[in-house]
Amino acid sequence: MINDVDGVDWASLGHAYGPADEMPGWLRGMVSPDPEERQEAFSQFYGKALHQGSVYTSTLASVPFLFAMADDPATPDRAEVVALLLGIGREAVGAEEMYAVVRGEDGEDSTVYPDTANLMREHAEAFVAYATDSDPRVRGAAIEGLGLFLDDAERAVALLRVRVAEESGVTERQTAVRTMADLALRLPAAAASARAWFDALADAPDTDPDTRLAVLAHRARCAPDSLDDETVPTAIGLLRRVAPAPRPEPDPAPGGPASPRPCTCEAEPEPDPGVPGHIAAAFDDLERHGRVHAATTPVLAVLHEALGARFDDREALLTEQLRSPDRAVRYDAIDMTRRLLTSWRGEHTSLVRLIGDCLLPGDPFTAAAAAEALGSLASLAEPARDALAAYVTAQLTEHRPDAWASPHRAVRRAHQQAVVALAGLGDERALPSLLVALDTGVDAWRAVPAAGHLPQAATELSPRLLSHFAAVDPVATESFGFASSSFTIALAELGDPRAIPPLVHALQAAARHKRSHTTQPLLKALASFGPRAAAALDTVRSLSASDDTALRTAALNTLWEIEHRAEDVVPLLEGVLERPRNFDAFDLAGRMGAAASPVLPRLRRILDEQLARNRADEQNGSRVLNDWWTLIRVASALWDIGGADQADTVLPVLQDAWKHNDDSAHAVLACLDRMGPAALPALPRIQAALTRPHRYGQRWTGSVARDLEIQDTCRNILARLRDLPGPDPAGRG
């Protein structure tokens, strides 16, 4: 906690607005006549007293000073001060129960969150005053405070109704509508009045369409029973009234298609040439994340959330958004659609095609967003394959054959994203651009992973990848990062045996200089070639005696894949199993099957010890997800080694792990799939997994591909179990 700033223990000053010389410098700066000094002061406040949005003792001590500033009409940037107060209060109120007591840096318990929330409530009248201020910016910043800090439900409702009636700005009216819904959810006493007001406003013919759309969405949020068959058609009608008429397409820019933004944002500048491409792109992605381009987007997002599993309604609404004449609406709709497709199962062909329709050469910003979204959908993007190919081909034939390296940043990014998405579908029409990337070196970091999806083009891709790989020095730095591992993975995926000698050479160099971070990926890549990688055996054997357990495990795995000589691997396997949670060692034992039977007793001990820890965790009221992963991996290895003799041990463990850790479905089902008839007791859960509406693994990258694989595995298991003699396991007699 920051309790002492500028040498003044101002946390002890109380709630009086003290003399200027008693205020920290970065608070005094907020009232400076110099705009630059004020900007720097606000920046310092966010860094010192509201770091990453958290509330500290110094934040609480700042609140009285900030209110005094906001109360003074002479204060410059009053609206920003009010917005700052609102942000502090929102954070404190939202977390006061979860963080009722926190440990300060001095080791003492602190009640800073509830104390700050209570202080904001004590100043609720200030927000009432700000919400009726003559400055519209101050009013707009204060409206949300009426719903957060006033505990008089009827008064708060009345004040918000006035704001909607009197405010001339669309944003302010929508904020008041949203705040009314927040109030109804926070204070049950306000729910009936708020609902009646929503109903009246929604039906009033003189209400502007922007406000009516907000009312429709937020009424659905706080009164789900208001959703009916007319909700979405009404929303679509309002959206059409809000959306502007189509604007004429601008003329193409020299050397490439036009590059209009789908919003009023300025064109993105070129990145610093000294920053690696993949690092610059990562920061660009962070900057784009969460950016809103259309004024209707927040309201539509609320409506989609309220609609939930009403897929037909959501598809109809997204269809309207994706076909909107407003580029900003279309642009934001792409990410909304992506989130629906990656979260919910269903028949999504028409929506995927509509994303494909956004691949327009005249709007590379929207085209890049569409291509990136399609690239995240795995095989679900199949209906847009031809649209991706047409976009890529048009860029190559109508504009320039090296569109991948276009001097226009927006065009370049859109083309690259489309090529990557097309390659992800295994389509060779992505090949020409990938070759340009590898030949020129322009953004090759983006092309290398995509190349691994085209093993049918290994003849052309492998020599180029190997040329780049030869320039990688795995010894030059402790952490080479992206380049080394990406080339290694791509070469393994292509499976071209010409890659084996360079991989062996790189492994020898990395091992000689003890570069574990590059040695392990190289071992994994060579393992994928199996016996063809025999030239690496001497180095692999030496690494199997490494002091580094992870490296030793990787070497043993490679040794097994190349030779399949259990007598060389099993004696060393027992040692690496001693490392806690050595998942790679468990997996290796399982792949060895019956050949690894000497380690069965050790695996059983690990399982029993982990089960005992889990029981202790249950008694203490805690659950550790890694514990379940250990159980799954060990149980799977027991089945793969011991077979049916281990069923009574393995099946209960797998079912219990799946029950407590939803993310484990993929690993559990993979083992159940190998268990054949022994998996019959798990049939109800397998059937439930196949029929659930939500996708598995939504928190993880590649969740769509993982969920589709889970569904395929479930179908395979069910089909196999249905073929068993006797009663139908699916329950049909």
N, C-alpha and C positions, 0 to 999 in steps of 0.2 A: 504494500500500500504506500502511496505517496502522501505523507502527512505533513511534510515540511518543504515548502517551495520558496525560493528566493530568500532563504534564511528566516522566514516568518512562520511561526507555528499558527497559521491562520485558521486551522481547524478548531482552535479554541476561541475564536473571535465571536462566536455565537451567530445569531441570525441578523445582525445589524449590518447595514451597508456601510462599511468603515471608510475612513479617509483613503484617498487614492494611494498614499504611500504605504498603507497597510495591506493593499491588494497585491497578489503575485503579479509579476510583470506581464505574464501572458494573459491575465485577466484585464489588466489596465489597457493592454494593447487593443482589446476589443472595442474600446470607445475612442480610439485614436482618430483624429481627423484624416490621417493618412490611410488610404485604402489598402496599400500594400502592407502596412504595419498591422492593420486589422486582419487581413487575410492570413498573415503569419501567426498572429495571436490565436485565431481560431484553429489553425493547423496544430499549434503547440497544445492547445486544450485537448484536441482529439488524441494527441499522442501521449499526453501526460496524465489527464484526468478521465479520459474515456477511451482508453486504449482497447481496440478491437471491440468496442461497444460495451465493455464491462464497467460496472459501477464500483468505485473505490471510495475510501474515506475522503480523499481529496475531491472526488466528484460531489459527494454530499456537502462538503464544506463550500463548494462553489455555488450551490443552488441559490442561497440568499443573495449573493452578489449578482447572479444572472437575472433573478427576478427584479432586482433594483434597476438593472440596466434596461430590462424589457419595459418596466413601468415608466421610464423617463422618455418623453417624446423626443428629446434631443439626441438620444442614442442613435448613432449610425447603425445600419444593418439590424434594426430591431427585429425584423422578421426572422433573420437567421438566429438571433438569440432565442426567440420564442421557439423556433424549430429545434434548437439545441436542447432547451428545457423539455420539450415534448419527447425528444429521443431519450433523454435520461429517464424521464418518468415512465415511458413505455417499457424500457428495459427493466426498471426496478419493479413495476407492477407485474410484469410478465414472469419475473423470476423470484418474487418475494417469498413464495411458499417453498419452492425448490431449494433456494439458498437463504433460508431463514437465518441460519448461522453459518458463517464462513470463517476460515482461519486466516488471519492477517499475516503480513510478513514479519510482524513482531512476535508471532506465535500466539497472540491472544485471539479469542473468539470475537467475531464482529457481527453485528446485525445490520450492516450497512444497507442491504437491499430493502428490508421492510422499513428501516428508518427513512430511506430516501423516498419510498412509495408513500409513507405517511406524510412526509414533508410536502410532497406534491399535492396530496389531497388537502392539506391545510391551506394551500394556495389555489384551491379550485376557483375561488372568486376572481383570481387574476386572469385565469383562462376565459372566464365569462366576459371580462372586460376586453381582453385581447380579441375575442371572437366578434366583438361589435366595434372594433377600432376603425378609425377613418381610413387607415392604410389597408388596402385589400390584401397586400402580401402578409401583413400581420394577422389579419382575419383568417386567411387560408392556412397559415401555419398553426393557428390555435384551435381550429374546429375540432380536431381529433381529441383534444384535451377535455372537451365537454363530455365525451363518452367514457374517458379513462378515469377522471378524477372526481366527477360529481357523483355523490351517492344519493341525491334526491332524484329518483327516477322520473317523476312527472315533470319536474322543472327541466331536467336535461332533455327530455322529449320535446317539450315546448320550445326550448332554445334552438334545437336542431331544426325543428319545423320552420322557425323564423329564418334560419340561415338559408334553407333551400328556397324559401319564398323571396328573400331579398338579394341573395348573391346573383350577380350577373355572369360570373365565370362558370364555365362547365366544370372545370376541375374542382372548384370549391363546392358546387352543388353535389357532385359525385362523392366528394370527401364527406359531406354531411350525411348522405345516404348510407355510405359505408359505416360511418360512426354510429348511426342509428342502429344498424344491425349489430355492431359491437356492443352497444349499450344493452340491447335486448338479450344478448347472450350472456352479458356480465350480470345484469340485474333482472331477475325474473319479473319484478314488479313493473318493469318497463315493457315487457313482451307484448301484452295485449294492446297497449296504446300504439306501440311501434307497428304492430301488424295492421291495425286499423288504418294508420296513416299510409303504410305501404300500399294497401289495397286501394285507398282513395286516390293516391298519386298515380298508381299504375293505370287506373281507369279514366283519369282526367284527360280529356282531349286536348286541353291547352298546355299540358306538360310537354316540354321539349323531348325529342327522342333520346338524347344522350342521358337525361335524367331518368326517363322511363326504363331504359335498358339497365341502368344501375339499380333501379328499384326492383326490377324483375330478378336480377341476379342476387342481390343481397336479401331480398325476401325469401328466395329459395334457400339461402344459406342459413338464415335463422328460423325459417318456418318451412322445413322440407315438405310438409303436407300441401304446400301451395303449388308444388310441381304437378302439372297435369299435361294432357296431350296438346294443349294450346301454348304451353310455355315456350318451346323452341320455335314454332312457327311465328309467334309474336316477336320473339327475339330477332329472328331473321328479318322480319319486316322492319323492325326498328333499326337494325344494322344497315339495311339498305338505305334508309333515310339519313343515317349518320354519315355513311361513306361518301366521299366526294365523287364527282363525275370523273371518268377516265381522263388522264392527262395525255397530251401527245407525246409520242416517243421522241427522245432527242436524237439528233443526227449522230451517226457513229463517229467515234474519235479516230484520229489518224492512227493507222497501224493496228487497229483492232476495233471491236464493237464498243458501243457506248457504255459508260460506266456510271449510270445514275445510282444514287443511294436510294434505298427504299424508304428513306426518311429524310429529315433535314440535317442529318449528321454530315460533317465534312468528310471528304475522302481520306482514307487511312494513309499516313505517310509511310515511306519506305523505312524498314527497320535499320538500325545501326549495323553497318557491314561488319563491325567487329564482334557482333553477337551471333553465336551459332544459330543456324536457321531453326532448328527444332526448339531452342529456348525462346527465340523471338515469337514463334508461332504459339507456344504455350502461353506466353503473356498476352498475346492477342486474343486467344481463346478466353482467358480469364476476363479480359476487358469487355468482350462481347457477351459473356455469360450474364444473363439477367437483364440485359439492356432492353428497354421497351421502346418500340418505334411508333405504335399506334395508340391513340388516346383510349380506344375501346379495349385494348388488350387486358388491363387489370380486371375490368368488369367481366369480360368473357372468360378469363381464367377462373374467376369466382363461380360463374355459372357452370362451367365444366366440372369443377370440383363438387358442386351441389348435385349435378346430374349423376355423378358416380357411374354406376353400371348400366345406365340407360343408354346402351350403345347406339341404338337407332337414332335417338335424339342427338347424341354427341356427334355421330357421323354426319347427320344433316347439317348441324351447326358448323362443323369443321369444313364441310363441302362448301358452304356459303363463304366462309372465311378464305379458303384457298382459291376461290374464284372471284374474290372481291376486286373491284376496279382500283382499289387503293393498294399500292405496293406495300405500304407499311403494314396493313392488315394481313396481306398475303405472307409477308416475311415472318411476322410473329406467329401466324397460324402454322407455319412449318414446324416450329419447335413444339407447339402445343400438340400437333398431330404425332410427332415423334414420341412425345412422352406418353400419349395414349397407347401407341403401338408397342412401346417397350414395357408398359406396365400391365396391360390387359390383353388377354387372348381374345381371339375372335376372327371373323372373316373381314379382313382389312384390305382386300385387293383394290377396291375403288379409291380408298384414301391414299394408298401407295402410288397409284397411277396419277392422282391429283398432285402429289409431291413431284412426281416426274414431269408434270405439265409446267412446273415452276422453273424448269431448266431452259430459260429463255436467253439467247445470246445477248439481247439488248439490256439485260439486267444481271450482270455478273454477281452482284452482291446477293441477290435472292437465289440465283443459280448455285452459288457456293453453299448457301445454307441448305438448299434442297439436296444437293449432292452429299453433303456431310451427313444429313439426316438419313438418307438412303444407305450410306455406308455403315450406319450403326444398326441396321435392321437385319443383317445377315441374309439368309435366304428369303426372308419376307420381302426383300427388295426386288425379287424376281419380276413382278409385273411391270416394274419400271426399267428393266434391263434395256429394252430397245430405246427408251427415251434417253437413258444415259449414253448409250452408244451413238445415238443420233447427235447428241450435244457434243460429244467428244469429236466425232467425225466432222461435224460442221466447223468446229474451231480449227481443225487441221486443214480442211479443204477450202473453206471460204475466207479464212483470215491469214493463218501462217502455219506452216508445217511443224514449227517448234513452239506451239502455243504453250507447252509446259514451261518454257522459259520466256514467256511474253514480258516485254518491258512494262506493261501495265499491270500493276500489282493485283487489282481486283480481277482482271481477266485471268491472270496466272493462277490465283488461288482457286477460282471457280473451276478452271480446267483440271487442275491437279486433284481437287476433291472428286470430280466426276470420274477421272481415271482410276483413282484409288477405289471408289465404290464399284466401278465396273470390274476391276481386277478382283475385288472381293467376291464377285459372282463367278470367278473363273473364266471370264470372257477375254479372249485373245485380242479383241478390238482395243483393249487397253495397252497392248504391247508397244505400238509405235511411240507413244508418249513416254513410256517407261524407258525405252531405249534412248530417247533424247535426254532424259534425266541422267541416265548412267553415262552417256557419252559426253555430256557437257558439264556434269557435276552440279547443275543448278537444282537446288532442293533435292538432291539425291537421298537425303535422309527420309523424305516422304515416299520415295519410289522403292527403296530397298525392301521394306516390309511387304509392300504390295506385290513385288516380284515373286515372293514366295508362294503366292496363290496361283501361279501359272506354271506348274511343273511341266505342262505340255510344251512350253516355250523355253525349256532349260537350255537347249542348244544355243539360243541367242542370248539368253540372260546370264547363264553361268560365266562365260568368259569375261563379261563386263563386271559382274560382281567380284570375280576373282581378281580382276585388275585393281579395283578399289580396295579389296581386302588385302592385297599385297602391300598397299601403301599404309596400312594400319600397323602401327608399332605397339604391340601389347605391353611393351616394357617401358615405353617412354614416360608414362604417368601412372600414378597409383590408381586412378579411376578414369579410364578412357571413356566410359559412359556409353552413350547411345551407339556410336558407330561400330564398335567391336562386336557387341552382342547382336545387333540387328543384322550385320552381314553373316555372322555365324548361324543365326536362326534361319535366314533366308536360304542360305546354301544347303542347310539340312533339309528344308522343306522341298527344295527343287530335286534333291536326291541324285544329283549328277555326280558320278564317281570321280570326275575330273577335279572335284573339290577336295578329295581326300588328301593328296600330298600337301597342298597349302595348309590345310587344317592341321595335319600332323606337324608340319614345320612350326606353325604358330603355337601349337601345344608344347612342343619341345622348348621353344623360347620362353613361353610363359612359365613353364615348370622350372626351367633353369634359373629364372629370376624371381621365383616365388611370387607370382602374380595370381593369387587365388581368384580374384574377381573376373579374370578372363579365362583362367584355366577351367573352371567348372562349366561354363557354356560351351567351350571347345570339346570337353569330354562328352557332354550331352549330344553335341552335333555328330561327333564320330560314332557314338553309340547307335545313332539312327541308321548308319550304314552297315551295321552288323559285321559279319565276317569279312566284308570287303575292306574294312579299316584295319586289317591285321598289321599293317606297317606301323601302327601306333602302339603295338603291344608292349614294347620295351618301356616306353615312357609311362604308359598306363600302369604297368606292374610297379614301377618305382613310386608312382603316386599313391598306389594302394597301401603303401606303408607310411603315408604322410601323418604328421602329428595333428593336422587339421582334420577333425572328424567329418565335416561336411565334404571336404575335398576327397578324403579317403572313401567316403560313401559313393561319391560320383565316379571315382576310379573303379570301384568294385562293380558298379552298374555297367560301366563301359566294358570292363573285362568280361562280364557275363554275356553281354550282347554280342561281343566279338567271338568268343570261344565256346560259351555254354559248357564250361568245365566246372562242375560243382565242387570238385575236390580242391580247386584253387580259390574259390570264392567263399564257400561255407565256413572254413576255419576263421576267416577274417570278418565274416558277417556278424558273428556273436559280439565282437568288440564294438562295432559301430551301433549296434542296437542298444548299447549302454547309454548312449547320449539321449537325454530326455527329448521326447517329441521329434525324433529323427524320422520324419515321415518318408523321406526318400529310402531309408533303410527298410522300413516296413513294406513299402511298395516293391522294392527289389526282392525281398523274401517272397512276397506273393507271386511275382512274375516267375520266380524260379520253380514254384509249384512243389511237387513232392520231393524234388532234389534238395529243398531247404528243410526237410523234416527234422534234422538235428537241432534246429533253433526253435522248434515248437515249444519246448518247456519254457524257454526264455520269453517267448511271446505270451504264453499263458500267464507268466508271472507279471509281465507288464500290464496285461489286461486286468488281472486281479487287483494289482496295486492301484491302477487308475479307477477302477470301480469303487474301491474303498475310499479314495480321495473324493470321488463324486458324492458318495453317501455322506461323507463328512461335510462337504459343501452344502448339501441339501439340509442337513441338520443345522448348519450355521446360516441358512437362508441365502446362500450365494451360489451362482452358477458360472463356470468358466467355459466359454465356448471352445477353447483349445482342448479342454479335457474331452469333449465329445469328438473332436477331430481325431485325437489320439485313439480313442476307442474304435472309431470307424475304421481307421487304417489298420489297426492291429487285428480287429475282428475279420476284416477282409483278407488279410494275410493268412490268418488261421484257416479260413475256408479254402483259399487257393492252395494251401499246402496239405491240409488234412482232409478236405472234402467233407462228405456226409457225416463222418465221425464228429465233426465240429459243429454240426447244425444246431444242436441244443444250446450251445454256448453262443454262437455267432448271431443267430436270428434275434433273440431278445435284445442283444446289445444294439444291433442295427435299428430295430424298431424304436427302442427307447431314445437313441441318439436322434433319429429323425423327428420324433415327437418333440424333443426339447430344442432342436436346432434346425429350423426350417431350411437354412442355407445348405444343410448337408444332404439334401435330396439327391443331388447328382451322384455323389460318392456312394450313398447307400444303395441307390437303384442300380448302379454299375455292378455292385456285388450281388444284389438280388437277381440280377439278370444272369449271372454266372451260376447261381445256385439251382436253377431249374425247379423241379417239383418241390424242393425243400423250402422255396419261397412262398408256398401256398398260404401259410398263415398271415402273410403280409398283404394278401390280395385286397382287403377292404381299403387299406391306405393307398395302395397303388391305384385303385379305381378312383379314389377321392383326388389323388394327385393329378389324374388325367382330366378330371371334370372341373377343377377349380378355375375361377375366372381370372385370377391374378397370375402373373408370371413369377417364376422363382428367380431369386438372385437379383432383384432390382437394384440393389446397392452396388453391384459389381459391373465393371466394364465387360461388354460382350454378353449381357444378360439374355438377350434374345436368342442368340445361338445356343447358350446353355439351356434355356427353357425348351427350345425346340428339340434339343437332344434328349432332355428328360421326357418329353412327351413321346418321342420315338421309342425310348427304352420301355416306358410303361406299356405301349402298344405291343411291343415285342414280347414282353413278359406275359401279358394277358393272352395273346394269341397262342403262346406255347402252353400256358396252363389250360386253355380251353381244349387243347388236343389231348389232354390227359384222359385216361379211361375213367368211367364213373360219372357222378353228377357234374353238371356244368359249373365250374368255379365262379362263373359270372352270375350264377343264381337263376338260370333259365331252365332248371330241371334236368 
